[in-house]
Amino acid sequence: MLRRRGARGNGRVILQSLSIENYRNIEAARFEPGHELTVICGKNGQGKTNLLEAVWMLTGGRSFRGAKDAELIREGAEYAVLEGNAEGNGRESRIRIFVGGPPGGRKARGARVNGVDHGRAGNIAGIFAAVVFDPGHLSLIKGGPDGRRRFLDTALCQLYPGYVTLLRQYTRLVTQKNALLKQYPQARDAERLLDVFDEKLCECGAEVSRRRREYIERLEPEATGTYRDIAGGGEALALRFEPSCRDAAELARVLAESRRRDLAAGFCTAGPHREDFSIFIDGREAKRFASQGQQRSAVLSLKLAEAAGAKQVTGDHPVMLLDDVLSELDETRQAYLLNRMAHRQTIVTACDANLFGRTAGKICRMEGGNLMDS
């Protein structure tokens, strides 16, 4: 059973500082953001998004750009190190992320918190909470269901640390079952083994699906209200989760009914790993009918709702990481977003720092991987 966190925070998560070594195009940097708005400005290709991504890595999550661990290490270097000092959940944390491995071998991310080794970086999910939005997240609307599942699972891993273990267990079982399905004609006792896999998949898979369903139910009111505000009340957003089951008994029926298809396909064709949710604007599916501006507003609404949901559960508003967001919004939407970011730590990248002329935020500049205060 995954539990809601009992400790209440002081209102927001704060990144005090971040030291960077050999990360992407950044050889060495020390970043000390303001406690509210910080703008990282500079021309394209200078490392603004790399810095934002480095902050995100302190959550224990993978690159929000889909990069492999080896791609995070600066060219010519053997490893990358990120060391951040943060406050949140009623405690101070010193987080160290190491990316490396043997020469020529597979690279991986390890984590230490306050000097204690946590093994793989994913094990520290929930210690430092952040929500990130970048142009690639339009795939939440336009892309396939795997991106939308990843959106749900990433949020749940930060809110409920036990969800990480649950999701890993389910994913491992699906991988093992797929291997058996591929070798089914040659495997001994294959039918019995499939029954065992399905029994174990039902135990954890139903809980994965339930958590996702509950999260969508929490997310929708905030997302629909935010979209209504962004759109000036002229349009309505709706979410519809498409679960694989309602409980373990129903998942058992689903897996039994899909057995013949699984054997023909050579992989598991049904279950929580195939779930999805749909986004509608004024009753029409956004993926097919929404304009670029509507899609951007819908994704932004989901991200703001994700942050608000984290505040409800943990008592702390997560750090907001916004990559080149304002340039695609009109003045009304820019003003709305900046107002929503007040009194919480927000780190934004922009080519033009003048977009933030009406704010009192801290301005930094990136040039060729070098970070400078403006």
Secondary structure, 3 states (H helix, E strand, C coil): CCCCCCCCCCEECEEEEEEEEEECCEEEEEECCCCCEEEEECCCCCCHHHHHHHHHHCCCCCCCCCCCHHHHECCCCCEEEEEEEEEECCEEEEEEEEEECCCCCCCEEEEEECCEEEEEHHHHCCCCCEEEECHHHHHHHHCCHHHHHHHHHHHHHHHCHHHHHHHHHHHHHHHHHHHHHHCCCCCCCHHHHHHHHHHHHHHHHHHHHHHHHHHHHHHHHHHHHHHHHHCCCCCCEEEEEECCCCCHHHHHHHHHHCHHHHHHHCCCCCCHHHCEEEEEECCEEHHHHCCHHHHHHHHHHHHHHHHHHHHHHHCEECEEEEECCHHHCCHHHHHHHHHHCCCCCEEEEECCHHHHCCCCCEEEEEECCEEEEC
